[in-house]
C-alpha cells in the first residue's frame, strides 16, 4: 500500500525561469489523430504560430505512439522552417537558432482515454464526490457502484469483472465515521479480482479516498491482489469536498500504469517535460485557469462523434461530465432516440420526409467521417447538434449540484418552491463565458451558425460572451498552464479563442410583439431601440471593440439585476457582434409544425445564418 506523498509526477517540473522559454512544442495524442502546435515568444508575448497533424500510431503495424508524434512535429517544423526532430528521431532541445524547442509537453486520449470504475457508500454523497474527482481528472466513468444501488452483491461483483477498467476509485464515509460500509465495498472488489484493460502485466490500481480510519481495514481486505494507494478523503466531512488529492493520484497512476503499458508511451513520458495529462483533464484545467484568473463563471463544451464533454466553473467550483452516448456520428442514433425526431425537427426550417431523415442519421452513424453536402443536410445536422448539446447540458446541470447531506437554513420562499434534493450550481444568469469546440461547432461554415447553436441549446440568460476554440488547442494549453500559466493565458486569449460576440437575453415568458427590454448603446456603438417578444436582433460590433449598454427590462423580465430592474454593463464585440434574444426563457417553440418552420426561418434570416435561404 502506498500513502499520499509528494510524487515526481504529481506536479510539473519546476522551471528555473519560465519566461526564458522561447519555443514550446505541444502535442495532443488523440484516438485517431496526433495534433502538434508550436508556441513562440514574439515581441515579449507568447503566440501559437504553426500547427501540424499526423495519424496516431498506437495500434499495429506501428504500435508506437511516438511515431505519430514525430510525424506531427516534423510537419510543424517544416511549416515553421525549424528542425525539431534529429536524425535519431529525438526531439531537439533546447532551442538554438532555427533548431529545436525549449520544452515539449503532451496530452493523450489515445487507446480510448482513461477508463475508471468508481465506488462509494451512498450514491448521492460519497459516490457522487468520487465520480466528480474521476471526471475532473479526465476519466470516462464506466460505472458507479454504491452500497445503496439496489443490486445484489453477486451482481456487483460480476459487473466489476466484466468492465476491465484502467483503475478503481473507492470512497465512503466521513473521516472518523462508520467503517463497515466502505469495508463491504472493498469486499466486493477483492473476490472480483478485477483485471486491467491492458492485460495481466500488472496489478489493478485502486485508489482509496474514504474514511481515513478504515484505510487499514480496506488494505487488509484487498490484500496484495491490487496496487492500493491511500489519499485523503474526497468527503472528509459532509459539508466539504476535497477532490484534489484523488485527482492528482489518478494522474500519477495514469502515467505509471495505464500509459506506461501502452505501446511507445514509456518513450513519450521520458520525452515530455511535464506530466502527460488525459486530454479532457487538460481542457478542464485551462477552463478553470481562465475562470480563476478573470474571476468569471464559464461553461465549455466539446462535442465529438461518440461523446459530448461538458465543463463548468461556477463560483470557483469545477465540474465535468461526459455524455457517453450523445455525439454526432457514432452516437447520432442515440441522440435521435433520446431527443425524439419532433424535438429535432423544431429546428429544421423546411418540409422534409421523416423516413429520409432517419436514413440520413443511420448513414452518418456507419460513415462517421462524412460531412453535409447540401444546405438541407447541413441544417439537419445542426438541428441534431442543438438537441445533443441541450441534453448534455441537462445532464451536466443534474450532476453539478450542491453537496447532498449538507444542512442549510431554508427561507419561507424555499418552502414554497417545493424543491427537494440538491440544487444545481449551474446558473445561466450568472454565466459569463460560453466556449464551443468540436467539429460541428468549430467547423460550421458561418460563425453565426455556431453562435446560434450555442444560444438555442444552452439558453444563456442576461449577458453572456460567446467564443469558440479555433483549432482545438485547449488540451495543449491546459498542460502548458501547469508549467507556464502566463504563456497559456496569452495564447488562449490571442490565438485559441475566436470571439463570436455577446448574447443579451432577458429571462421571462414573452408575449409575441410586446416589448421586453429597451436597450441603449454608447461608446464604439451608438444605437438604441426596443426588443420585442419573439424577435432576434443582430447589431454589428467588431472584435476588440466594446460598448457601454443600458438595459431596461420590462416588468417581469430580468437581465441580471432582478425582474424589471435596469442594468448597465460593458458589452464585448466579436465576429458575429451583439445578439439581442427576445425569445424569452425558457425558450418555447410552437407545437404546430408550419408555425414553427416559419418562426425558425425568420430567426435564421435575422442573423443571416444561411444566406439565400
Secondary structure, DSSP 8 states (H G I E B T S, - for coil): -EE----TTTS----TTGGG--EEEEEEE-SSEEEEEEEEEETTEEEEEEEEEEE---STTT--HHHHHHHHHHHHHHHHT-B-B-TTS-B--S-BTTB--SEEEEEE-GGG-EEEEEEESSTTTHHHHHHHHHHHTTEEEEEEEETTS---HHHHHHHHHHH--SEEEE--S-TTS--HHHHHHHHHHHHHT---TT-TTS-EEEEE-S-GGGHHHHHHHHTTSEEEEE---TTSBTTB---HHHHHHHHHHIIIIIGGGSTTHHHHHHH-SS--EEHHHHHHHHHHHHHHHHT--EEEEEE-SS-EEEEEEETTEEEEEEETT--SSTTHHHHHHHH-HHHHHTT--S---HHHHHHHHHHHHHSTT----SHHHHHHHHHHHHHHHHHHHHHHHHHSB--TT------HHHHHHT--S--B---GGG--EEEEESHHHHT-SSHHHHHHHHHHHH---EEEEEEEESSS-HHHHHHHHTT-HHHHHHHIIIIIEEEEEEEEE-BB---TTSEEEEEEEEES--EEEEEETT-EEEE---TT-EEEEEEEE-TT-BSSSSTT--EEEEEE--SSEEEEE-STBTT---SSHHHHHHHHHHHHHHTTSSTT-
